[in-house]
Structure formats: C-alpha cells, structure tokens
Amino acid sequence: MAFIIKPIVTEKMTKITEKRPNRYGFIVKPEANKLQIKQEVEARYGVSVEDVNTMNYAGKRSARYTKAGLIRGQKNAFKKAIVTLKEGEEIDLYSNL
C-alpha cells in the first residue's frame, strides 16, 4: 500500500535540505507509521533511511467575506514526515519533471 502522497517542495523545506543535505519532507497518509514510511522511501528511491520524524497537522477553519456574504470552510488535515538519510545519500526529486 502506498503511504507517501507527495514530496514537499517548498521554500521552508528547501532551506532545511540546504542546511542538512540528507533530509527530505513528504506528505503521507495519516494512518502510516514510521516503519511503513521508512520501508516505502527505501523501496521507492533506493536509499537507506536513518531516521523518520512525523507531525500531524489539524485542519484549520477559514472564512472570507465576498459579495455573496461570509463563506466559511476548512483546510484539510494532513501528516508530514521528515526523512533523514544516511550520510552521503540523496534523493533527486526533480529528475522526472
């Protein structure tokens, strides 16, 4: 079962990767645990994973005023995983663009 939804390619994650070149971020399914994430990253990218840190983000409520009135909604909840690879290994996320 695929637990990784997509890699995180943002300015904040790029700064983390520049500071520590062996760290990468992924959006994962909420039911995924650290061992499952580690096994999938190793299988998908062919690297050795040293450590996995996970964070759960709650969906936040948002509202905006429009001509039609107040529109309320909620952003999606998600789980983020920061994967640390062994020294000297890297993942090329831009190779298949």
C-alpha positions as semicolon CSV with decimal commas, in nm:
position;residue;x (nm);y (nm);z (nm)
1;M;0,000;0,000;0,000
2;A;0,134;0,343;-0,091
3;F;0,168;0,564;0,215
4;I;0,358;0,853;0,055
5;I;0,124;1,101;-0,114
6;K;0,379;1,354;-0,244
7;P;0,717;1,509;-0,159
8;I;0,722;1,856;-0,005
9;V;0,890;2,109;-0,233
10;T;0,856;2,446;-0,058
11;E;1,093;2,726;0,038
12;K;1,092;2,618;0,401
13;M;1,173;2,254;0,317
14;T;1,441;2,367;0,069
15;K;1,612;2,566;0,347
16;I;1,611;2,257;0,571
17;T;1,757;2,046;0,288
18;E;2,029;2,305;0,221
19;K;2,123;2,317;0,589
20;R;2,123;1,937;0,623
21;P;2,150;1,782;0,273
22;N;2,024;1,441;0,378
23;R;1,674;1,550;0,499
24;Y;1,359;1,537;0,287
25;G;0,992;1,601;0,359
26;F;0,687;1,406;0,244
27;I;0,311;1,434;0,286
28;V;0,195;1,089;0,399
29;K;-0,134;0,922;0,481
30;P;-0,248;0,977;0,842
31;E;-0,257;0,603;0,920
32;A;0,108;0,549;0,816
33;N;0,360;0,479;1,091
34;K;0,735;0,545;1,088
35;L;0,835;0,190;0,989
36;Q;0,596;0,187;0,691
37;I;0,723;0,529;0,576
38;K;1,085;0,413;0,609
39;Q;1,022;0,094;0,408
40;E;0,841;0,281;0,129
41;V;1,108;0,552;0,094
42;E;1,380;0,286;0,077
43;A;1,186;0,086;-0,183
44;R;1,078;0,383;-0,397
45;Y;1,404;0,581;-0,404
46;G;1,668;0,311;-0,338
47;V;1,828;0,485;-0,038
48;S;1,900;0,392;0,325
49;V;1,684;0,575;0,579
50;E;1,840;0,659;0,914
51;D;1,551;0,835;1,091
52;V;1,186;0,935;1,037
53;N;1,010;1,217;1,223
54;T;0,634;1,263;1,180
55;M;0,399;1,553;1,252
56;N;0,019;1,565;1,244
57;Y;-0,142;1,891;1,132
58;A;-0,505;1,965;1,218
59;G;-0,737;2,116;0,958
60;K;-0,777;2,488;1,021
61;R;-1,101;2,682;0,983
62;S;-1,104;2,975;0,746
63;A;-1,358;3,240;0,648
64;R;-1,365;3,518;0,393
65;Y;-1,601;3,797;0,302
66;T;-1,735;3,813;-0,054
67;K;-2,014;3,995;-0,236
68;A;-2,239;3,697;-0,164
69;G;-2,163;3,716;0,209
70;L;-1,946;3,525;0,450
71;I;-1,803;3,197;0,317
72;R;-1,673;2,952;0,573
73;G;-1,462;2,647;0,511
74;Q;-1,191;2,427;0,649
75;K;-0,845;2,333;0,521
76;N;-0,755;1,965;0,509
77;A;-0,572;1,789;0,791
78;F;-0,252;1,608;0,690
79;K;0,051;1,422;0,821
80;K;0,406;1,525;0,735
81;A;0,718;1,307;0,756
82;I;1,077;1,437;0,765
83;V;1,308;1,157;0,649
84;T;1,680;1,162;0,734
85;L;1,900;0,957;0,501
86;K;2,237;0,806;0,580
87;E;2,543;1,025;0,520
88;G;2,631;1,074;0,153
89;E;2,294;0,965;0,008
90;E;2,042;1,192;-0,160
91;I;1,710;1,184;-0,345
92;D;1,671;1,369;-0,676
93;L;1,309;1,487;-0,669
94;Y;1,346;1,687;-0,993
95;S;1,473;1,407;-1,219
96;N;1,136;1,312;-1,371
97;L;0,999;1,661;-1,447
